[in-house]
Amino acid sequence: MLRAVRKQEQDETIVTLSAADPLNLAGIVTPGDKVSALAGNRILYQGGEPLAVLSGKETRFLKPVEDRKQWAVKTRLVRRHPLADPS
């Protein structure tokens, strides 16, 4: 089953999680630093990989994001609906 998933086309689905969620596997399963499991911290995943983190009032991008898409990513992290999808 895992081989089949690896061979599938890349899915660019966007998911935002609280860092306190048990599905916060940033830095554990995925490369990069861990994100503190605090209720106010949020992680935005795109295609199953962490793209950005909201920690306190600071947004940190874990991958390069075009300038015109950064606002949409930040908006998703603060639980508002963006005007444009960051993909």
mmCIF file as gemmi writes it, N, C-alpha and C atoms, coordinates in Angstrom:
data_model
loop_
_atom_site.group_PDB
_atom_site.id
_atom_site.type_symbol
_atom_site.label_atom_id
_atom_site.label_alt_id
_atom_site.label_comp_id
_atom_site.label_asym_id
_atom_site.label_entity_id
_atom_site.label_seq_id
_atom_site.pdbx_PDB_ins_code
_atom_site.Cartn_x
_atom_site.Cartn_y
_atom_site.Cartn_z
_atom_site.occupancy
_atom_site.B_iso_or_equiv
_atom_site.pdbx_formal_charge
_atom_site.auth_seq_id
_atom_site.auth_asym_id
_atom_site.pdbx_PDB_model_num
ATOM 1 N N . MET Axp A 1 ? 0.812 -1.175 0 1 0 ? 1 A 1
ATOM 2 C CA . MET Axp A 1 ? 0 0 0 1 0 ? 1 A 1
ATOM 3 C C . MET Axp A 1 ? 0.871 1.26 0 1 0 ? 1 A 1
ATOM 4 N N . LEU Axp A 2 ? 1.947 1.261 0.779 1 0 ? 2 A 1
ATOM 5 C CA . LEU Axp A 2 ? 2.827 2.422 0.828 1 0 ? 2 A 1
ATOM 6 C C . LEU Axp A 2 ? 3.492 2.682 -0.518 1 0 ? 2 A 1
ATOM 7 N N . ARG Axp A 3 ? 3.854 1.638 -1.231 1 0 ? 3 A 1
ATOM 8 C CA . ARG Axp A 3 ? 4.449 1.821 -2.563 1 0 ? 3 A 1
ATOM 9 C C . ARG Axp A 3 ? 3.455 2.476 -3.507 1 0 ? 3 A 1
ATOM 10 N N . ALA Axp A 4 ? 2.193 2.082 -3.41 1 0 ? 4 A 1
ATOM 11 C CA . ALA Axp A 4 ? 1.161 2.648 -4.274 1 0 ? 4 A 1
ATOM 12 C C . ALA Axp A 4 ? 0.981 4.143 -3.996 1 0 ? 4 A 1
ATOM 13 N N . VAL Axp A 5 ? 1.012 4.531 -2.739 1 0 ? 5 A 1
ATOM 14 C CA . VAL Axp A 5 ? 0.873 5.942 -2.375 1 0 ? 5 A 1
ATOM 15 C C . VAL Axp A 5 ? 2.05 6.744 -2.922 1 0 ? 5 A 1
ATOM 16 N N . ARG Axp A 6 ? 3.237 6.19 -2.824 1 0 ? 6 A 1
ATOM 17 C CA . ARG Axp A 6 ? 4.442 6.876 -3.307 1 0 ? 6 A 1
ATOM 18 C C . ARG Axp A 6 ? 4.377 7.116 -4.807 1 0 ? 6 A 1
ATOM 19 N N . LYS Axp A 7 ? 3.73 6.23 -5.542 1 0 ? 7 A 1
ATOM 20 C CA . LYS Axp A 7 ? 3.665 6.345 -6.997 1 0 ? 7 A 1
ATOM 21 C C . LYS Axp A 7 ? 2.513 7.233 -7.474 1 0 ? 7 A 1
ATOM 22 N N . GLN Axp A 8 ? 1.632 7.635 -6.576 1 0 ? 8 A 1
ATOM 23 C CA . GLN Axp A 8 ? 0.508 8.49 -6.965 1 0 ? 8 A 1
ATOM 24 C C . GLN Axp A 8 ? 1.004 9.878 -7.354 1 0 ? 8 A 1
ATOM 25 N N . GLU Axp A 9 ? 0.174 10.56 -8.148 1 0 ? 9 A 1
ATOM 26 C CA . GLU Axp A 9 ? 0.481 11.938 -8.505 1 0 ? 9 A 1
ATOM 27 C C . GLU Axp A 9 ? 0.48 12.789 -7.25 1 0 ? 9 A 1
ATOM 28 N N . GLN Axp A 10 ? 1.308 13.839 -7.259 1 0 ? 10 A 1
ATOM 29 C CA . GLN Axp A 10 ? 1.377 14.739 -6.11 1 0 ? 10 A 1
ATOM 30 C C . GLN Axp A 10 ? 0.037 15.424 -5.885 1 0 ? 10 A 1
ATOM 31 N N . ASP Axp A 11 ? -0.421 15.393 -4.663 1 0 ? 11 A 1
ATOM 32 C CA . ASP Axp A 11 ? -1.661 16.045 -4.269 1 0 ? 11 A 1
ATOM 33 C C . ASP Axp A 11 ? -1.283 17.356 -3.59 1 0 ? 11 A 1
ATOM 34 N N . GLU Axp A 12 ? -1.766 18.46 -4.085 1 0 ? 12 A 1
ATOM 35 C CA . GLU Axp A 12 ? -1.423 19.769 -3.542 1 0 ? 12 A 1
ATOM 36 C C . GLU Axp A 12 ? -2.474 20.283 -2.562 1 0 ? 12 A 1
ATOM 37 N N . THR Axp A 13 ? -3.174 19.379 -1.896 1 0 ? 13 A 1
ATOM 38 C CA . THR Axp A 13 ? -4.178 19.755 -0.923 1 0 ? 13 A 1
ATOM 39 C C . THR Axp A 13 ? -3.541 20.569 0.191 1 0 ? 13 A 1
ATOM 40 N N . ILE Axp A 14 ? -4.271 21.59 0.655 1 0 ? 14 A 1
ATOM 41 C CA . ILE Axp A 14 ? -3.779 22.444 1.724 1 0 ? 14 A 1
ATOM 42 C C . ILE Axp A 14 ? -4.556 22.132 2.991 1 0 ? 14 A 1
ATOM 43 N N . VAL Axp A 15 ? -3.805 21.901 4.083 1 0 ? 15 A 1
ATOM 44 C CA . VAL Axp A 15 ? -4.403 21.584 5.378 1 0 ? 15 A 1
ATOM 45 C C . VAL Axp A 15 ? -3.706 22.434 6.428 1 0 ? 15 A 1
ATOM 46 N N . THR Axp A 16 ? -4.496 23.023 7.312 1 0 ? 16 A 1
ATOM 47 C CA . THR Axp A 16 ? -3.941 23.797 8.416 1 0 ? 16 A 1
ATOM 48 C C . THR Axp A 16 ? -4.31 23.102 9.722 1 0 ? 16 A 1
ATOM 49 N N . LEU Axp A 17 ? -3.305 22.903 10.574 1 0 ? 17 A 1
ATOM 50 C CA . LEU Axp A 17 ? -3.507 22.213 11.846 1 0 ? 17 A 1
ATOM 51 C C . LEU Axp A 17 ? -3.015 23.058 13.006 1 0 ? 17 A 1
ATOM 52 N N . SER Axp A 18 ? -3.618 22.858 14.152 1 0 ? 18 A 1
ATOM 53 C CA . SER Axp A 18 ? -3.055 23.408 15.378 1 0 ? 18 A 1
ATOM 54 C C . SER Axp A 18 ? -1.796 22.595 15.681 1 0 ? 18 A 1
ATOM 55 N N . ALA Axp A 19 ? -0.778 23.254 16.187 1 0 ? 19 A 1
ATOM 56 C CA . ALA Axp A 19 ? 0.452 22.532 16.528 1 0 ? 19 A 1
ATOM 57 C C . ALA Axp A 19 ? 0.22 21.579 17.695 1 0 ? 19 A 1
ATOM 58 N N . ALA Axp A 20 ? -0.868 21.774 18.453 1 0 ? 20 A 1
ATOM 59 C CA . ALA Axp A 20 ? -1.194 20.885 19.564 1 0 ? 20 A 1
ATOM 60 C C . ALA Axp A 20 ? -1.905 19.621 19.092 1 0 ? 20 A 1
ATOM 61 N N . ASP Axp A 21 ? -2.276 19.561 17.813 1 0 ? 21 A 1
ATOM 62 C CA . ASP Axp A 21 ? -2.967 18.398 17.252 1 0 ? 21 A 1
ATOM 63 C C . ASP Axp A 21 ? -2.002 17.205 17.219 1 0 ? 21 A 1
ATOM 64 N N . PRO Axp A 22 ? -2.462 16.012 17.55 1 0 ? 22 A 1
ATOM 65 C CA . PRO Axp A 22 ? -1.589 14.832 17.484 1 0 ? 22 A 1
ATOM 66 C C . PRO Axp A 22 ? -1.036 14.56 16.08 1 0 ? 22 A 1
ATOM 67 N N . LEU Axp A 23 ? -1.667 15.12 15.046 1 0 ? 23 A 1
ATOM 68 C CA . LEU Axp A 23 ? -1.155 14.95 13.688 1 0 ? 23 A 1
ATOM 69 C C . LEU Axp A 23 ? -0.008 15.896 13.364 1 0 ? 23 A 1
ATOM 70 N N . ASN Axp A 24 ? 0.411 16.705 14.319 1 0 ? 24 A 1
ATOM 71 C CA . ASN Axp A 24 ? 1.562 17.584 14.125 1 0 ? 24 A 1
ATOM 72 C C . ASN Axp A 24 ? 2.82 16.722 14.11 1 0 ? 24 A 1
ATOM 73 N N . LEU Axp A 25 ? 3.234 16.333 12.929 1 0 ? 25 A 1
ATOM 74 C CA . LEU Axp A 25 ? 4.428 15.505 12.777 1 0 ? 25 A 1
ATOM 75 C C . LEU Axp A 25 ? 5.585 16.284 12.16 1 0 ? 25 A 1
ATOM 76 N N . ALA Axp A 26 ? 5.461 17.612 12.15 1 0 ? 26 A 1
ATOM 77 C CA . ALA Axp A 26 ? 6.522 18.46 11.602 1 0 ? 26 A 1
ATOM 78 C C . ALA Axp A 26 ? 7.791 18.276 12.43 1 0 ? 26 A 1
ATOM 79 N N . GLY Axp A 27 ? 8.868 17.938 11.772 1 0 ? 27 A 1
ATOM 80 C CA . GLY Axp A 27 ? 10.136 17.717 12.439 1 0 ? 27 A 1
ATOM 81 C C . GLY Axp A 27 ? 10.291 16.327 13.009 1 0 ? 27 A 1
ATOM 82 N N . ILE Axp A 28 ? 9.225 15.55 12.988 1 0 ? 28 A 1
ATOM 83 C CA . ILE Axp A 28 ? 9.291 14.174 13.473 1 0 ? 28 A 1
ATOM 84 C C . ILE Axp A 28 ? 9.339 13.231 12.273 1 0 ? 28 A 1
ATOM 85 N N . VAL Axp A 29 ? 8.353 13.345 11.402 1 0 ? 29 A 1
ATOM 86 C CA . VAL Axp A 29 ? 8.293 12.519 10.192 1 0 ? 29 A 1
ATOM 87 C C . VAL Axp A 29 ? 8.825 13.304 8.99 1 0 ? 29 A 1
ATOM 88 N N . THR Axp A 30 ? 8.593 14.605 8.994 1 0 ? 30 A 1
ATOM 89 C CA . THR Axp A 30 ? 9.035 15.449 7.889 1 0 ? 30 A 1
ATOM 90 C C . THR Axp A 30 ? 10.353 16.122 8.268 1 0 ? 30 A 1
ATOM 91 N N . PRO Axp A 31 ? 11.163 16.489 7.278 1 0 ? 31 A 1
ATOM 92 C CA . PRO Axp A 31 ? 12.431 17.16 7.59 1 0 ? 31 A 1
ATOM 93 C C . PRO Axp A 31 ? 12.193 18.545 8.178 1 0 ? 31 A 1
ATOM 94 N N . GLY Axp A 32 ? 13.149 19.033 8.936 1 0 ? 32 A 1
ATOM 95 C CA . GLY Axp A 32 ? 13.065 20.368 9.512 1 0 ? 32 A 1
ATOM 96 C C . GLY Axp A 32 ? 12.881 20.335 11.009 1 0 ? 32 A 1
ATOM 97 N N . ASP Axp A 33 ? 12.715 21.52 11.579 1 0 ? 33 A 1
ATOM 98 C CA . ASP Axp A 33 ? 12.57 21.661 13.026 1 0 ? 33 A 1
ATOM 99 C C . ASP Axp A 33 ? 11.179 21.25 13.486 1 0 ? 33 A 1
ATOM 100 N N . LYS Axp A 34 ? 11.091 20.824 14.74 1 0 ? 34 A 1
ATOM 101 C CA . LYS Axp A 34 ? 9.796 20.538 15.35 1 0 ? 34 A 1
ATOM 102 C C . LYS Axp A 34 ? 9.092 21.862 15.619 1 0 ? 34 A 1
ATOM 103 N N . VAL Axp A 35 ? 7.78 21.805 15.676 1 0 ? 35 A 1
ATOM 104 C CA . VAL Axp A 35 ? 6.967 22.968 16.003 1 0 ? 35 A 1
ATOM 105 C C . VAL Axp A 35 ? 6.371 22.714 17.379 1 0 ? 35 A 1
ATOM 106 N N . SER Axp A 36 ? 6.597 23.641 18.304 1 0 ? 36 A 1
ATOM 107 C CA . SER Axp A 36 ? 6.1 23.479 19.677 1 0 ? 36 A 1
ATOM 108 C C . SER Axp A 36 ? 4.602 23.218 19.687 1 0 ? 36 A 1
ATOM 109 N N . ALA Axp A 37 ? 4.203 22.242 20.466 1 0 ? 37 A 1
ATOM 110 C CA . ALA Axp A 37 ? 2.798 21.827 20.522 1 0 ? 37 A 1
ATOM 111 C C . ALA Axp A 37 ? 1.99 22.742 21.43 1 0 ? 37 A 1
ATOM 112 N N . LEU Axp A 38 ? 1.897 24.008 21.057 1 0 ? 38 A 1
ATOM 113 C CA . LEU Axp A 38 ? 1.101 24.984 21.787 1 0 ? 38 A 1
ATOM 114 C C . LEU Axp A 38 ? -0.165 25.27 20.993 1 0 ? 38 A 1
ATOM 115 N N . ALA Axp A 39 ? -1.267 25.461 21.688 1 0 ? 39 A 1
ATOM 116 C CA . ALA Axp A 39 ? -2.558 25.647 21.014 1 0 ? 39 A 1
ATOM 117 C C . ALA Axp A 39 ? -2.57 26.842 20.071 1 0 ? 39 A 1
ATOM 118 N N . GLY Axp A 40 ? -1.81 27.887 20.347 1 0 ? 40 A 1
ATOM 119 C CA . GLY Axp A 40 ? -1.789 29.079 19.49 1 0 ? 40 A 1
ATOM 120 C C . GLY Axp A 40 ? -0.941 28.923 18.243 1 0 ? 40 A 1
ATOM 121 N N . ASN Axp A 41 ? -0.073 27.931 18.205 1 0 ? 41 A 1
ATOM 122 C CA . ASN Axp A 41 ? 0.778 27.695 17.032 1 0 ? 41 A 1
ATOM 123 C C . ASN Axp A 41 ? 0.008 26.911 15.99 1 0 ? 41 A 1
ATOM 124 N N . ARG Axp A 42 ? 0.227 27.246 14.722 1 0 ? 42 A 1
ATOM 125 C CA . ARG Axp A 42 ? -0.47 26.551 13.63 1 0 ? 42 A 1
ATOM 126 C C . ARG Axp A 42 ? 0.53 26.198 12.54 1 0 ? 42 A 1
ATOM 127 N N . ILE Axp A 43 ? 0.223 25.129 11.813 1 0 ? 43 A 1
ATOM 128 C CA . ILE Axp A 43 ? 1.076 24.653 10.722 1 0 ? 43 A 1
ATOM 129 C C . ILE Axp A 43 ? 0.225 24.516 9.474 1 0 ? 43 A 1
ATOM 130 N N . LEU Axp A 44 ? 0.742 25.001 8.357 1 0 ? 44 A 1
ATOM 131 C CA . LEU Axp A 44 ? 0.058 24.84 7.073 1 0 ? 44 A 1
ATOM 132 C C . LEU Axp A 44 ? 0.844 23.818 6.259 1 0 ? 44 A 1
ATOM 133 N N . TYR Axp A 45 ? 0.164 22.763 5.867 1 0 ? 45 A 1
ATOM 134 C CA . TYR Axp A 45 ? 0.753 21.714 5.033 1 0 ? 45 A 1
ATOM 135 C C . TYR Axp A 45 ? 0.228 21.869 3.615 1 0 ? 45 A 1
ATOM 136 N N . GLN Axp A 46 ? 1.094 21.67 2.645 1 0 ? 46 A 1
ATOM 137 C CA . GLN Axp A 46 ? 0.661 21.627 1.251 1 0 ? 46 A 1
ATOM 138 C C . GLN Axp A 46 ? 1.274 20.375 0.638 1 0 ? 46 A 1
ATOM 139 N N . GLY Axp A 47 ? 0.414 19.518 0.119 1 0 ? 47 A 1
ATOM 140 C CA . GLY Axp A 47 ? 0.882 18.262 -0.452 1 0 ? 47 A 1
ATOM 141 C C . GLY Axp A 47 ? 1.516 17.357 0.582 1 0 ? 47 A 1
ATOM 142 N N . GLY Axp A 48 ? 1.087 17.468 1.854 1 0 ? 48 A 1
ATOM 143 C CA . GLY Axp A 48 ? 1.605 16.61 2.906 1 0 ? 48 A 1
ATOM 144 C C . GLY Axp A 48 ? 2.895 17.082 3.537 1 0 ? 48 A 1
ATOM 145 N N . GLU Axp A 49 ? 3.441 18.205 3.077 1 0 ? 49 A 1
ATOM 146 C CA . GLU Axp A 49 ? 4.687 18.723 3.632 1 0 ? 49 A 1
ATOM 147 C C . GLU Axp A 49 ? 4.441 20.081 4.272 1 0 ? 49 A 1
ATOM 148 N N . PRO Axp A 50 ? 5.086 20.346 5.429 1 0 ? 50 A 1
ATOM 149 C CA . PRO Axp A 50 ? 4.888 21.641 6.071 1 0 ? 50 A 1
ATOM 150 C C . PRO Axp A 50 ? 5.404 22.773 5.184 1 0 ? 50 A 1
ATOM 151 N N . LEU Axp A 51 ? 4.569 23.793 4.989 1 0 ? 51 A 1
ATOM 152 C CA . LEU Axp A 51 ? 4.919 24.935 4.144 1 0 ? 51 A 1
ATOM 153 C C . LEU Axp A 51 ? 5.205 26.17 4.984 1 0 ? 51 A 1
ATOM 154 N N . ALA Axp A 52 ? 4.399 26.391 6.05 1 0 ? 52 A 1
ATOM 155 C CA . ALA Axp A 52 ? 4.564 27.573 6.881 1 0 ? 52 A 1
ATOM 156 C C . ALA Axp A 52 ? 4.068 27.296 8.29 1 0 ? 52 A 1
ATOM 157 N N . VAL Axp A 53 ? 4.583 28.084 9.234 1 0 ? 53 A 1
ATOM 158 C CA . VAL Axp A 53 ? 4.228 27.944 10.64 1 0 ? 53 A 1
ATOM 159 C C . VAL Axp A 53 ? 3.863 29.308 11.192 1 0 ? 53 A 1
ATOM 160 N N . LEU Axp A 54 ? 2.797 29.361 11.981 1 0 ? 54 A 1
ATOM 161 C CA . LEU Axp A 54 ? 2.435 30.561 12.724 1 0 ? 54 A 1
ATOM 162 C C . LEU Axp A 54 ? 2.764 30.284 14.175 1 0 ? 54 A 1
ATOM 163 N N . SER Axp A 55 ? 3.716 31.018 14.719 1 0 ? 55 A 1
ATOM 164 C CA . SER Axp A 55 ? 4.136 30.847 16.102 1 0 ? 55 A 1
ATOM 165 C C . SER Axp A 55 ? 4.023 32.205 16.778 1 0 ? 55 A 1
ATOM 166 N N . GLY Axp A 56 ? 3.089 32.336 17.703 1 0 ? 56 A 1
ATOM 167 C CA . GLY Axp A 56 ? 2.8 33.644 18.279 1 0 ? 56 A 1
ATOM 168 C C . GLY Axp A 56 ? 2.174 34.501 17.193 1 0 ? 56 A 1
ATOM 169 N N . LYS Axp A 57 ? 2.782 35.636 16.891 1 0 ? 57 A 1
ATOM 170 C CA . LYS Axp A 57 ? 2.294 36.492 15.806 1 0 ? 57 A 1
ATOM 171 C C . LYS Axp A 57 ? 3.228 36.459 14.609 1 0 ? 57 A 1
ATOM 172 N N . GLU Axp A 58 ? 4.198 35.566 14.625 1 0 ? 58 A 1
ATOM 173 C CA . GLU Axp A 58 ? 5.203 35.486 13.564 1 0 ? 58 A 1
ATOM 174 C C . GLU Axp A 58 ? 4.919 34.324 12.623 1 0 ? 58 A 1
ATOM 175 N N . THR Axp A 59 ? 4.919 34.613 11.325 1 0 ? 59 A 1
ATOM 176 C CA . THR Axp A 59 ? 4.778 33.567 10.31 1 0 ? 59 A 1
ATOM 177 C C . THR Axp A 59 ? 6.16 33.236 9.783 1 0 ? 59 A 1
ATOM 178 N N . ARG Axp A 60 ? 6.466 31.958 9.757 1 0 ? 60 A 1
ATOM 179 C CA . ARG Axp A 60 ? 7.761 31.494 9.253 1 0 ? 60 A 1
ATOM 180 C C . ARG Axp A 60 ? 7.493 30.538 8.103 1 0 ? 60 A 1
ATOM 181 N N . PHE Axp A 61 ? 8.094 30.825 6.96 1 0 ? 61 A 1
ATOM 182 C CA . PHE Axp A 61 ? 7.935 29.97 5.791 1 0 ? 61 A 1
ATOM 183 C C . PHE Axp A 61 ? 9.034 28.913 5.805 1 0 ? 61 A 1
ATOM 184 N N . LEU Axp A 62 ? 8.636 27.66 5.661 1 0 ? 62 A 1
ATOM 185 C CA . LEU Axp A 62 ? 9.579 26.548 5.686 1 0 ? 62 A 1
ATOM 186 C C . LEU Axp A 62 ? 10.072 26.195 4.294 1 0 ? 62 A 1
ATOM 187 N N . LYS Axp A 63 ? 9.364 26.68 3.292 1 0 ? 63 A 1
ATOM 188 C CA . LYS Axp A 63 ? 9.728 26.492 1.892 1 0 ? 63 A 1
ATOM 189 C C . LYS Axp A 63 ? 9.542 27.838 1.203 1 0 ? 63 A 1
ATOM 190 N N . PRO Axp A 64 ? 10.227 28.053 0.093 1 0 ? 64 A 1
ATOM 191 C CA . PRO Axp A 64 ? 10.034 29.312 -0.63 1 0 ? 64 A 1
ATOM 192 C C . PRO Axp A 64 ? 8.59 29.448 -1.13 1 0 ? 64 A 1
ATOM 193 N N . VAL Axp A 65 ? 8.026 30.633 -0.927 1 0 ? 65 A 1
ATOM 194 C CA . VAL Axp A 65 ? 6.666 30.94 -1.373 1 0 ? 65 A 1
ATOM 195 C C . VAL Axp A 65 ? 6.732 32.258 -2.134 1 0 ? 65 A 1
ATOM 196 N N . GLU Axp A 66 ? 6.106 32.293 -3.294 1 0 ? 66 A 1
ATOM 197 C CA . GLU Axp A 66 ? 6.091 33.519 -4.091 1 0 ? 66 A 1
ATOM 198 C C . GLU Axp A 66 ? 5.502 34.659 -3.273 1 0 ? 66 A 1
ATOM 199 N N . ASP Axp A 67 ? 6.027 35.864 -3.488 1 0 ? 67 A 1
ATOM 200 C CA . ASP Axp A 67 ? 5.555 37.033 -2.745 1 0 ? 67 A 1
ATOM 201 C C . ASP Axp A 67 ? 4.048 37.21 -2.848 1 0 ? 67 A 1
ATOM 202 N N . ARG Axp A 68 ? 3.507 37.014 -4.03 1 0 ? 68 A 1
ATOM 203 C CA . ARG Axp A 68 ? 2.072 37.243 -4.231 1 0 ? 68 A 1
ATOM 204 C C . ARG Axp A 68 ? 1.21 36.199 -3.523 1 0 ? 68 A 1
ATOM 205 N N . LYS Axp A 69 ? 1.782 35.076 -3.107 1 0 ? 69 A 1
ATOM 206 C CA . LYS Axp A 69 ? 1.027 34.023 -2.425 1 0 ? 69 A 1
ATOM 207 C C . LYS Axp A 69 ? 1.22 34.035 -0.917 1 0 ? 69 A 1
ATOM 208 N N . GLN Axp A 70 ? 2.186 34.827 -0.434 1 0 ? 70 A 1
ATOM 209 C CA . GLN Axp A 70 ? 2.466 34.833 0.997 1 0 ? 70 A 1
ATOM 210 C C . GLN Axp A 70 ? 1.283 35.321 1.818 1 0 ? 70 A 1
ATOM 211 N N . TRP Axp A 71 ? 0.562 36.317 1.32 1 0 ? 71 A 1
ATOM 212 C CA . TRP Axp A 71 ? -0.59 36.831 2.053 1 0 ? 71 A 1
ATOM 213 C C . TRP Axp A 71 ? -1.649 35.739 2.225 1 0 ? 71 A 1
ATOM 214 N N . ALA Axp A 72 ? -1.903 34.973 1.183 1 0 ? 72 A 1
ATOM 215 C CA . ALA Axp A 72 ? -2.904 33.9 1.25 1 0 ? 72 A 1
ATOM 216 C C . ALA Axp A 72 ? -2.494 32.841 2.275 1 0 ? 72 A 1
ATOM 217 N N . VAL Axp A 73 ? -1.217 32.527 2.324 1 0 ? 73 A 1
ATOM 218 C CA . VAL Axp A 73 ? -0.725 31.544 3.296 1 0 ? 73 A 1
ATOM 219 C C . VAL Axp A 73 ? -0.906 32.083 4.711 1 0 ? 73 A 1
ATOM 220 N N . LYS Axp A 74 ? -0.501 33.334 4.939 1 0 ? 74 A 1
ATOM 221 C CA . LYS Axp A 74 ? -0.648 33.936 6.272 1 0 ? 74 A 1
ATOM 222 C C . LYS Axp A 74 ? -2.113 33.979 6.695 1 0 ? 74 A 1
ATOM 223 N N . THR Axp A 75 ? -2.988 34.281 5.755 1 0 ? 75 A 1
ATOM 224 C CA . THR Axp A 75 ? -4.413 34.348 6.049 1 0 ? 75 A 1
ATOM 225 C C . THR Axp A 75 ? -4.943 32.982 6.456 1 0 ? 75 A 1
ATOM 226 N N . ARG Axp A 76 ? -4.52 31.931 5.766 1 0 ? 76 A 1
ATOM 227 C CA . ARG Axp A 76 ? -4.952 30.569 6.121 1 0 ? 76 A 1
ATOM 228 C C . ARG Axp A 76 ? -4.494 30.204 7.528 1 0 ? 76 A 1
ATOM 229 N N . LEU Axp A 77 ? -3.3 30.655 7.904 1 0 ? 77 A 1
ATOM 230 C CA . LEU Axp A 77 ? -2.761 30.31 9.215 1 0 ? 77 A 1
ATOM 231 C C . LEU Axp A 77 ? -3.513 30.978 10.361 1 0 ? 77 A 1
ATOM 232 N N . VAL Axp A 78 ? -4.104 32.135 10.116 1 0 ? 78 A 1
ATOM 233 C CA . VAL Axp A 78 ? -4.841 32.82 11.187 1 0 ? 78 A 1
ATOM 234 C C . VAL Axp A 78 ? -6.332 32.518 11.118 1 0 ? 78 A 1
ATOM 235 N N . ARG Axp A 79 ? -6.695 31.466 10.421 1 0 ? 79 A 1
ATOM 236 C CA . ARG Axp A 79 ? -8.055 30.917 10.357 1 0 ? 79 A 1
ATOM 237 C C . ARG Axp A 79 ? -9.044 31.765 9.582 1 0 ? 79 A 1
ATOM 238 N N . ARG Axp A 80 ? -8.577 32.634 8.737 1 0 ? 80 A 1
ATOM 239 C CA . ARG Axp A 80 ? -9.479 33.367 7.865 1 0 ? 80 A 1
ATOM 240 C C . ARG Axp A 80 ? -9.406 32.713 6.505 1 0 ? 80 A 1
ATOM 241 N N . HIS Axp A 81 ? -10.425 32.884 5.713 1 0 ? 81 A 1
ATOM 242 C CA . HIS Axp A 81 ? -10.434 32.306 4.382 1 0 ? 81 A 1
ATOM 243 C C . HIS Axp A 81 ? -9.76 33.251 3.4 1 0 ? 81 A 1
ATOM 244 N N . PRO Axp A 82 ? -8.776 32.762 2.66 1 0 ? 82 A 1
ATOM 245 C CA . PRO Axp A 82 ? -8.06 33.632 1.721 1 0 ? 82 A 1
ATOM 246 C C . PRO Axp A 82 ? -8.88 33.912 0.479 1 0 ? 82 A 1
ATOM 247 N N . LEU Axp A 83 ? -8.525 34.985 -0.201 1 0 ? 83 A 1
ATOM 248 C CA . LEU Axp A 83 ? -9.164 35.294 -1.478 1 0 ? 83 A 1
ATOM 249 C C . LEU Axp A 83 ? -8.619 34.388 -2.58 1 0 ? 83 A 1
ATOM 250 N N . ALA Axp A 84 ? -7.359 33.991 -2.442 1 0 ? 84 A 1
ATOM 251 C CA . ALA Axp A 84 ? -6.731 33.138 -3.451 1 0 ? 84 A 1
ATOM 252 C C . ALA Axp A 84 ? -6.043 31.969 -2.765 1 0 ? 84 A 1
ATOM 253 N N . ASP Axp A 85 ? -6.03 30.843 -3.426 1 0 ? 85 A 1
ATOM 254 C CA . ASP Axp A 85 ? -5.37 29.645 -2.93 1 0 ? 85 A 1
ATOM 255 C C . ASP Axp A 85 ? -3.864 29.805 -3.103 1 0 ? 85 A 1
ATOM 256 N N . PRO Axp A 86 ? -3.016 29.474 -2.084 1 0 ? 86 A 1
ATOM 257 C CA . PRO Axp A 86 ? -1.58 29.665 -2.216 1 0 ? 86 A 1
ATOM 258 C C . PRO Axp A 86 ? -0.873 28.673 -3.132 1 0 ? 86 A 1
ATOM 259 N N . SER Axp A 87 ? -1.586 27.741 -3.712 1 0 ? 87 A 1
ATOM 260 C CA . SER Axp A 87 ? -0.927 26.76 -4.584 1 0 ? 87 A 1
ATOM 261 C C . SER Axp A 87 ? -0.604 27.342 -5.941 1 0 ? 87 A 1
